[in-house]
Amino acid sequence: MENTNLKPAIRFPEFAENWKPNVLGKLENINFLKGKGISKADIVDDGKTECIRYGELYTIYDEVINKVYSKTNLPTSELVLSKANDVIIPASGETQIDIATASCVIRDDIALSGDLNIIRSEINGVFLSYYLNNKKKKAIARLAQGSSVIHLYNPHLKTLKLNLPIPDEQKRIADFLTSIEIRISSLKEKKDTLLDFKKSVMQKIFNQDIRFKDDNGKDFPDWDEKVLSKVFSGLKGKGISKDKIVENGKNECILYGELYTKYPEIVTEVISSTNSNEGVKSKEGDLLIPASTTTTAIDLANVTAILKEDVLLGGDINILRKKEKLDSAFFAYYLSNHYKTTLAKYAQGITIVHLYFSHLKKVKILVPKIEEQKKIANYLIAIDTYIEELQKKINVIEDFKKGLLQKMFV
């Protein structure tokens, strides 16, 4: 009896028939190949042949490989070259779920390295990559073998059970998902361009190669040299461990580790809360700098301005509290970028690196008048606002895509 359930929950209206159950290795006109060794030492910037190494599938590529990032000068006679529509899957990795990663190579003559399984078939490769990565990821992971190093070879993949629609529906799904991916890529490119612009313009502003005018069109005065302790006093956060973080807690709070991972230069919305009363209450305009790390000193040189009162600040946070009228957002951008290397030089320690206000209080900085501080800060905030808007659009489309992927396959 025909299985009447082999239909996706979301479908293009021109298609109605069931998808057909199959076993990957029993399909007609399908070939399973293996890539051939290309080591890291074989990768060169000016290589003549584009190539893909297996580890890049985990870190660089998505379901569709349009742009190839590596090149080699190895003779093509020693390489396995792609055919457009090839689907590649790593043959080894650290975990079963990571190894179950499929990508479609949409161009000929890309060199495919060792530890890559290659599926060459008449199935639409873009469709197959999305299908395997979403509906069949766990099934593929279960086929992998090993403990410390996980292996997945073509004989394993040949046993994979899957359901396939007719070629026209495969192409319709592939084209639709590709159009979504193109939109996401376009937004990401705009965001990356803006991030590069921000980095470049900050360098010019803080080197004073670019100067703002006052409201009357006149030049601002020269920046004054001051030591950090003249402008800020130093405090230390207190308490608040991770286990005291709760949803909808009565107090907003910031942990030092969040300064590395979750906050940009300016904090306007706090993401964590607690029912604890520990911590030092923030004042609007405090600057926050992590006090310790197990990585490198440069990671400590992150300066974040908090623009909210009474947020509890946990331990291992340096708090720089302004002594005079100034724009904290300006100083967050200024110190985090222009003085990043300088601040890092004052950190101490090897296994655990520490950076305290007592180390930094004699650091000399150049300080513009507050009116110029505000103009610089507002300009950089406007750039960041646009970057955030782009990221929100990316998130919306990626969530939309994720929801579709859960319902477009059987």
Secondary structure as GFF3:
##gff-version 3
##sequence-region A 1 410
A	DSSP	beta_strand	20	23	.	.	.	ID=ss1
A	DSSP	three_ten_helix	24	26	.	.	.	ID=ss2
A	DSSP	beta_strand	31	34	.	.	.	ID=ss3
A	DSSP	three_ten_helix	40	42	.	.	.	ID=ss4
A	DSSP	beta_strand	49	52	.	.	.	ID=ss5
A	DSSP	alpha_helix	56	59	.	.	.	ID=ss6
A	DSSP	beta_strand	64	65	.	.	.	ID=ss7
A	DSSP	beta_strand	70	72	.	.	.	ID=ss8
A	DSSP	three_ten_helix	76	78	.	.	.	ID=ss9
A	DSSP	beta_strand	80	81	.	.	.	ID=ss10
A	DSSP	beta_strand	86	90	.	.	.	ID=ss11
A	DSSP	beta_strand	92	93	.	.	.	ID=ss12
A	DSSP	alpha_helix	96	99	.	.	.	ID=ss13
A	DSSP	beta_strand	103	105	.	.	.	ID=ss14
A	DSSP	beta_strand	111	112	.	.	.	ID=ss15
A	DSSP	beta_strand	116	120	.	.	.	ID=ss16
A	DSSP	alpha_helix	125	134	.	.	.	ID=ss17
A	DSSP	alpha_helix	137	143	.	.	.	ID=ss18
A	DSSP	beta_strand	150	151	.	.	.	ID=ss19
A	DSSP	alpha_helix	154	157	.	.	.	ID=ss20
A	DSSP	beta_strand	161	164	.	.	.	ID=ss21
A	DSSP	alpha_helix	167	206	.	.	.	ID=ss22
A	DSSP	beta_strand	224	227	.	.	.	ID=ss23
A	DSSP	alpha_helix	228	231	.	.	.	ID=ss24
A	DSSP	beta_strand	232	236	.	.	.	ID=ss25
A	DSSP	three_ten_helix	242	244	.	.	.	ID=ss26
A	DSSP	beta_strand	251	254	.	.	.	ID=ss27
A	DSSP	alpha_helix	258	261	.	.	.	ID=ss28
A	DSSP	beta_strand	266	267	.	.	.	ID=ss29
A	DSSP	beta_strand	272	274	.	.	.	ID=ss30
A	DSSP	beta_strand	280	281	.	.	.	ID=ss31
A	DSSP	beta_strand	286	290	.	.	.	ID=ss32
A	DSSP	beta_strand	292	293	.	.	.	ID=ss33
A	DSSP	alpha_helix	297	300	.	.	.	ID=ss34
A	DSSP	beta_strand	304	306	.	.	.	ID=ss35
A	DSSP	beta_strand	312	313	.	.	.	ID=ss36
A	DSSP	beta_strand	317	322	.	.	.	ID=ss37
A	DSSP	alpha_helix	328	333	.	.	.	ID=ss38
A	DSSP	pi_helix	334	338	.	.	.	ID=ss39
A	DSSP	alpha_helix	340	345	.	.	.	ID=ss40
A	DSSP	beta_strand	353	354	.	.	.	ID=ss41
A	DSSP	alpha_helix	357	360	.	.	.	ID=ss42
A	DSSP	beta_strand	364	367	.	.	.	ID=ss43
A	DSSP	alpha_helix	370	405	.	.	.	ID=ss44
###
